[in-house]
Amino acid sequence: MKVLLQLVQGFRLFLRRLHDALAPPELVATEHMTGFWRAAALGAATNLKVADHLSGKLDGMSVQELALHCGADPNRLRRLLTALASIGFFQVKGERVFHTRLSACLSAGSTTPEGSGQIGKAVEFQYRVQWKNWNELAGVIKTGLTSSALRRGLEASDPEAGRHCLFREMDGSAQEQNLFHGAMESVTELSKGPLAQAFPWEQFSSIVDLGGGSGAFLSHLHTRFPQSRKTVIDRPDAFRDIDDKSGIFFQEGDFFNLAEAKSQEVLAVADLVVLKHILHDWSDEDSLRILKQIHAQISDNATLVVIETLSGEMEGDLIASFADLEMMHSFQAKERSLEDFQQLFESSGFRLTQSVVTLSPFRVLVCEKKQ
């Protein structure tokens, strides 16, 4: 599996470098410089719910009808979709608009032939929330502060500066919190199939997902492995659409304070604890606090699974490289290498026993408590 991923990644890297080697450098630079044009166009289409309105329409829709559903001007909508069609999202034929393989994954209710869908929620989060943070990247690199700290005019010497990150900023906006949780569901949609296949989840009787949001990942596992008890521990703002997650239990809690009685009770009987896309949001110091909290509360025979993107695994890995920048400007955190994770585990009382490659951008890191 790892060899297959490396071959695919290597072929994509070869094509990209071949293009960059043959094209005039000014053209290559211009294409990269205007990348935000494409991101903005995708964000606008997602905001207008174009993909949702086209979902299930095998014969497409007319531009006029689609504009009516979107509440948009037909001519301007056509111009947006024509631009997106040039990069493979949507197809405009005469007066009709059709889905393509790429645009189908923007629909909130779609599933592509490759098995992923709902990526539109992540597109909208980037477009409406993270855009302003990327705009502060140069200042972040100069000062070592987060984007939100810079926007508040804080300096490195200010004791408040280190506490200002995207999470704190979103605390003041229910809308941004909802967008964030929707984006996390998109990430789950991207990876839930490969992750479910890569690890023997059925061997565990009680699974706890720390920071598991609305329970999308555990809900997917429950459809395949219904025999185990599955519980999400997270903040209450993360518990969205709970009625749709039958079979999943939700417990309010904070992974920085797992000594709280109700969290203790859940963790004490868990034989598997999951941290999915959590540690990359936090500094080494905070990540150690989280891991030590887990270590103190779980039984000696329990297993810890950490699911993350690994840096430095494949040359030219755009997702890991640019995700690292996002972690930097939003949280003063980073994407980590396998060696970085091993150090964190060793320092918090865990031992890495297995590193599982999946057909997704994410690795499953399996740990046990050191005896």
C-alpha positions, 0 to 999 in steps of 0.5 A: 500500500505504501509503495502504491501511494509513493508511486502515485505521489511520485508520478504527480510530482514528476508531471508537476516538475516536468510542467515547471521545467518546460513552461516559462518561469514567469508563467509558472509563477503567475499560475501559483500567484493566482492560486487564490483566484481558484480558491475564491471561485470554489468558495463562492460556488460552495457558498452558492450551493451550486453542487448541491443544486446539481446533485442527482441531476444526470441531465444537468440544469439550465443556467437560468434554473440553477441561478434561480435556485442559487439566488444569483444573476444568471450571467454572472453565475455562468461566468463563475462556472465557466472559470471553474470548468477550466480547472475541471469543476463543473461542465458548461455546455450551451445553456446547461451545467453538469457535474464533473468528477471533481465538482461532485465532491463539493456537494454536501450529500454526495459520494464520489466513485472514489468514496469521498464526499462533502469536501465542500464544507472544508472549502467553505471553512477555508473561504470564510474563516481561514482566508484572513489567517493566510493573509497574515502569513508573512507577519506570523513568520516574522514574529512567531505569533498566530494570525489572530494575535497579530490582528489584535495588535499583540506583541511577542512580549504580551502574556496574552499573545501565546494564548490567542489562536484560531480556537480562541477566536472562534469561541466568539462566533457560533457561525465559525464554530459550525463551519469548523466542525463542518470542515472536520466532518469533510476531513472525516469523509475524505478518510473514513473508508481507508481508516476503517479498513486499515485497523482492526477496530472490531477487536475493541469493545469500548472506543472513545474518540477524544475531540471527536466532534459530532461523532462522524468518524465513530458513526461510520465505524458503528455502521461496520462494527456495531458491537462495540460501545462508542463515545465521543468526548468533546466540547458541547458546541461540537455536538451537532446533529446528534440525533443522526448519530444513533448508537454513539454516546456523547460526553461533554469534556476537555482533553486538557482536563480528563480528571473530571469525574464523567470523563474519568468514568468513560476512559477507565473502561475504554480499551481503545482511545482515538486522537484523530487530527488533534495533536497537530493543532497543539504545540509540543508542550500542549500535546504532551499535556494531552497525552499525559492526561490520557496516560493517567486515565486509561487502563494499563492494557488500553490502546491509544491510536493517533491519526495524523498526516506525517511530514517528511514522508514523501517528496513534494507532498503538498498537503503535509507541507501547506498544512504545516503552514496552516498549523503555524499561523492558526495555532503556533503548532505544526505537522510532525514527522514519525520521529517527532511523534515517537518523542512525544509518545516516549515523553508521555509514557507511551510506546509506538508499536505500529505505524499503519499506512492508509489510502488517505493522507493520514497515518494510523499510529498505534501506541501502548502504555509503557510498563 
